[in-house]
Amino acid sequence: MTDTPTKPVYDALKEAGCKMDNHESDLYVEDTETSRDIIARYDLKAKPFTSQVDQGPWLELPFMFQPFWDRKPR
């Protein structure tokens, strides 16, 4: 069994230099071996899609754009 990561998946992807985008709280990350490995460590399910901007493969992680939640009033 692996240890649960302590930082948000957004931070791990950012630190790894993954190309990311978002809409509201949804996080989009370019579909690469690195991004898939990080997402797997968090035991998350990402939905693949083709970007309308660059026609490349991307992954959608609903509600995982951490800056959205950091700005949200509590």
MDAnalysis code that builds the backbone (N, CA, C; Angstrom):
import MDAnalysis as mda
import numpy as np

u = mda.Universe.empty(222, n_residues=74, atom_resindex=np.repeat(np.arange(74), 3), trajectory=True)
u.add_TopologyAttr("name", ["N", "CA", "C"] * 74)
u.add_TopologyAttr("resid", np.arange(1, 75))
u.add_TopologyAttr("resname", ["MET", "THR", "ASP", "THR", "PRO", "THR", "LYS", "PRO", "VAL", "TYR", "ASP", "ALA", "LEU", "LYS", "GLU", "ALA", "GLY", "CYS", "LYS", "MET", "ASP", "ASN", "HIS", "GLU", "SER", "ASP", "LEU", "TYR", "VAL", "GLU", "ASP", "THR", "GLU", "THR", "SER", "ARG", "ASP", "ILE", "ILE", "ALA", "ARG", "TYR", "ASP", "LEU", "LYS", "ALA", "LYS", "PRO", "PHE", "THR", "SER", "GLN", "VAL", "ASP", "GLN", "GLY", "PRO", "TRP", "LEU", "GLU", "LEU", "PRO", "PHE", "MET", "PHE", "GLN", "PRO", "PHE", "TRP", "ASP", "ARG", "LYS", "PRO", "ARG"])
u.atoms.positions = np.array([
    [0.842, -1.180, 0.000],
    [0.000, 0.000, 0.000],
    [0.890, 1.247, 0.000],
    [0.532, 2.216, -0.824],
    [1.313, 3.446, -0.895],
    [0.755, 4.480, 0.066],
    [1.614, 5.406, 0.464],
    [1.169, 6.490, 1.329],
    [0.325, 7.469, 0.535],
    [-0.666, 8.037, 1.194],
    [-1.500, 9.052, 0.566],
    [-0.704, 10.355, 0.488],
    [-0.627, 10.961, -0.689],
    [0.081, 12.246, -0.794],
    [-0.561, 13.298, 0.101],
    [0.259, 14.205, 0.641],
    [-0.244, 15.210, 1.570],
    [-0.574, 16.534, 0.902],
    [-0.004, 16.812, -0.266],
    [-0.305, 18.073, -0.952],
    [-1.345, 17.828, -2.039],
    [-2.049, 18.870, -2.456],
    [-3.054, 18.710, -3.513],
    [-2.435, 18.209, -4.823],
    [-3.203, 17.458, -5.575],
    [-2.730, 16.943, -6.862],
    [-2.309, 18.097, -7.774],
    [-2.989, 19.226, -7.690],
    [-2.624, 20.401, -8.484],
    [-1.171, 20.793, -8.229],
    [-0.778, 20.833, -6.956],
    [0.595, 21.210, -6.611],
    [1.608, 20.209, -7.149],
    [1.295, 18.927, -7.055],
    [2.207, 17.896, -7.557],
    [2.384, 18.019, -9.073],
    [1.298, 18.252, -9.793],
    [1.373, 18.409, -11.247],
    [2.152, 19.669, -11.619],
    [1.924, 20.741, -10.878],
    [2.622, 22.004, -11.139],
    [4.122, 21.847, -10.901],
    [4.490, 21.226, -9.782],
    [5.898, 21.013, -9.462],
    [6.597, 20.136, -10.502],
    [5.847, 19.225, -11.115],
    [6.415, 18.349, -12.134],
    [6.514, 19.035, -13.496],
    [5.980, 20.258, -13.596],
    [6.047, 21.008, -14.849],
    [5.003, 20.609, -15.874],
    [3.931, 19.995, -15.422],
    [2.865, 19.575, -16.340],
    [2.113, 20.804, -16.861],
    [1.738, 20.739, -18.117],
    [0.959, 21.803, -18.744],
    [-0.482, 21.678, -18.265],
    [-1.010, 22.777, -17.690],
    [-2.343, 22.732, -17.098],
    [-3.184, 23.920, -17.527],
    [-4.490, 23.751, -17.376],
    [-5.465, 24.806, -17.599],
    [-6.639, 24.500, -16.673],
    [-7.629, 25.377, -16.654],
    [-8.790, 25.115, -15.816],
    [-10.003, 25.862, -16.342],
    [-11.148, 25.451, -15.823],
    [-12.401, 26.192, -15.950],
    [-13.060, 26.083, -14.590],
    [-13.220, 27.257, -13.947],
    [-13.755, 27.273, -12.583],
    [-12.921, 26.316, -11.718],
    [-13.546, 25.325, -11.101],
    [-12.818, 24.418, -10.208],
    [-12.284, 23.172, -10.904],
    [-12.590, 23.004, -12.187],
    [-12.129, 21.819, -12.917],
    [-10.715, 22.033, -13.444],
    [-9.864, 21.046, -13.218],
    [-8.472, 21.093, -13.637],
    [-8.299, 20.280, -14.913],
    [-7.598, 20.847, -15.863],
    [-7.248, 20.157, -17.104],
    [-5.737, 20.058, -17.156],
    [-5.230, 18.878, -17.471],
    [-3.787, 18.664, -17.555],
    [-3.479, 17.888, -18.833],
    [-2.386, 18.272, -19.489],
    [-1.979, 17.578, -20.700],
    [-1.739, 16.105, -20.371],
    [-2.217, 15.225, -21.223],
    [-2.120, 13.782, -21.019],
    [-0.708, 13.321, -21.380],
    [0.109, 13.116, -20.352],
    [1.474, 12.630, -20.530],
    [1.716, 11.492, -19.547],
    [2.817, 10.797, -19.721],
    [3.167, 9.725, -18.791],
    [3.346, 10.286, -17.375],
    [3.976, 11.450, -17.278],
    [4.194, 12.076, -15.975],
    [2.875, 12.432, -15.298],
    [1.971, 13.073, -16.042],
    [0.696, 13.459, -15.432],
    [-0.105, 12.226, -15.028],
    [-0.088, 11.192, -15.837],
    [-0.823, 9.961, -15.487],
    [-0.232, 9.302, -14.236],
    [1.100, 9.301, -14.121],
    [1.742, 8.718, -12.942],
    [1.340, 9.469, -11.679],
    [1.339, 10.795, -11.741],
    [0.965, 11.606, -10.575],
    [-0.498, 11.363, -10.211],
    [-1.376, 11.387, -11.197],
    [-2.805, 11.161, -10.953],
    [-3.032, 9.782, -10.338],
    [-2.293, 8.790, -10.792],
    [-2.424, 7.431, -10.251],
    [-1.996, 7.374, -8.781],
    [-0.974, 8.136, -8.412],
    [-0.526, 8.161, -7.010],
    [-1.625, 8.681, -6.082],
    [-2.479, 9.532, -6.613],
    [-3.587, 10.090, -5.834],
    [-4.840, 9.227, -5.936],
    [-4.753, 8.160, -6.699],
    [-5.884, 7.247, -6.892],
    [-7.112, 7.985, -7.416],
    [-6.875, 8.918, -8.354],
    [-7.960, 9.682, -8.972],
    [-8.278, 9.128, -10.350],
    [-9.481, 9.368, -10.781],
    [-9.899, 9.001, -12.132],
    [-9.988, 10.274, -12.959],
    [-9.293, 10.291, -14.081],
    [-9.305, 11.454, -14.966],
    [-10.011, 11.079, -16.265],
    [-10.792, 12.014, -16.766],
    [-11.522, 11.784, -18.012],
    [-10.704, 12.341, -19.178],
    [-10.345, 11.477, -20.143],
    [-9.569, 11.968, -21.296],
    [-10.453, 12.733, -22.279],
    [-9.851, 13.740, -22.925],
    [-10.545, 14.467, -23.984],
    [-9.522, 15.065, -24.930],
    [-9.979, 15.475, -26.098],
    [-9.124, 16.137, -27.073],
    [-9.364, 17.641, -26.979],
    [-8.284, 18.387, -26.770],
    [-8.378, 19.835, -26.627],
    [-8.819, 20.479, -27.930],
    [-9.748, 21.416, -27.836],
    [-10.168, 22.174, -29.017],
    [-9.151, 23.261, -29.345],
    [-8.260, 23.563, -28.403],
    [-7.247, 24.602, -28.608],
    [-6.048, 24.057, -29.374],
    [-5.474, 22.950, -28.886],
    [-4.263, 22.419, -29.529],
    [-4.449, 21.027, -30.147],
    [-5.667, 20.508, -30.102],
    [-6.017, 19.194, -30.641],
    [-5.221, 18.053, -30.005],
    [-4.599, 18.319, -28.865],
    [-3.825, 17.301, -28.166],
    [-4.653, 16.583, -27.116],
    [-4.120, 15.478, -26.606],
    [-4.820, 14.729, -25.565],
    [-4.631, 15.379, -24.196],
    [-5.729, 15.577, -23.485],
    [-5.731, 16.172, -22.154],
    [-6.573, 15.311, -21.224],
    [-6.446, 15.573, -19.931],
    [-7.218, 14.876, -18.912],
    [-7.983, 15.892, -18.073],
    [-9.209, 15.566, -17.748],
    [-10.041, 16.428, -16.913],
    [-10.126, 15.842, -15.508],
    [-9.861, 16.692, -14.517],
    [-9.991, 16.311, -13.110],
    [-10.992, 17.268, -12.462],
    [-12.263, 16.870, -12.396],
    [-13.282, 17.760, -11.823],
    [-12.962, 18.148, -10.378],
    [-13.153, 19.418, -10.078],
    [-13.014, 19.982, -8.731],
    [-11.594, 19.963, -8.169],
    [-10.567, 19.768, -8.997],
    [-9.193, 19.631, -8.513],
    [-8.311, 20.847, -8.775],
    [-8.875, 21.971, -9.258],
    [-8.081, 23.178, -9.457],
    [-7.976, 23.892, -8.113],
    [-6.908, 23.628, -7.390],
    [-6.755, 24.096, -6.009],
    [-6.865, 25.611, -5.834],
    [-6.318, 26.447, -6.730],
    [-6.459, 27.893, -6.528],
    [-7.921, 28.364, -6.440],
    [-8.820, 27.690, -7.130],
    [-10.244, 28.033, -7.034],
    [-10.706, 27.900, -5.579],
    [-10.349, 26.792, -4.943],
    [-10.785, 26.532, -3.574],
    [-10.041, 27.413, -2.574],
    [-8.790, 27.750, -2.872],
    [-8.029, 28.619, -1.978],
    [-8.622, 30.031, -1.950],
    [-9.197, 30.488, -3.059],
    [-9.791, 31.830, -3.143],
    [-11.221, 31.888, -2.621],
    [-11.869, 30.749, -2.580],
    [-13.286, 30.702, -2.204],
    [-13.457, 31.069, -0.727],
    [-14.376, 32.005, -0.441],
    [-14.616, 32.360, 0.964],
    [-15.153, 31.172, 1.744],
    [-14.780, 31.104, 2.989],
    [-15.243, 29.972, 3.829],
    [-16.236, 30.430, 4.846],
])
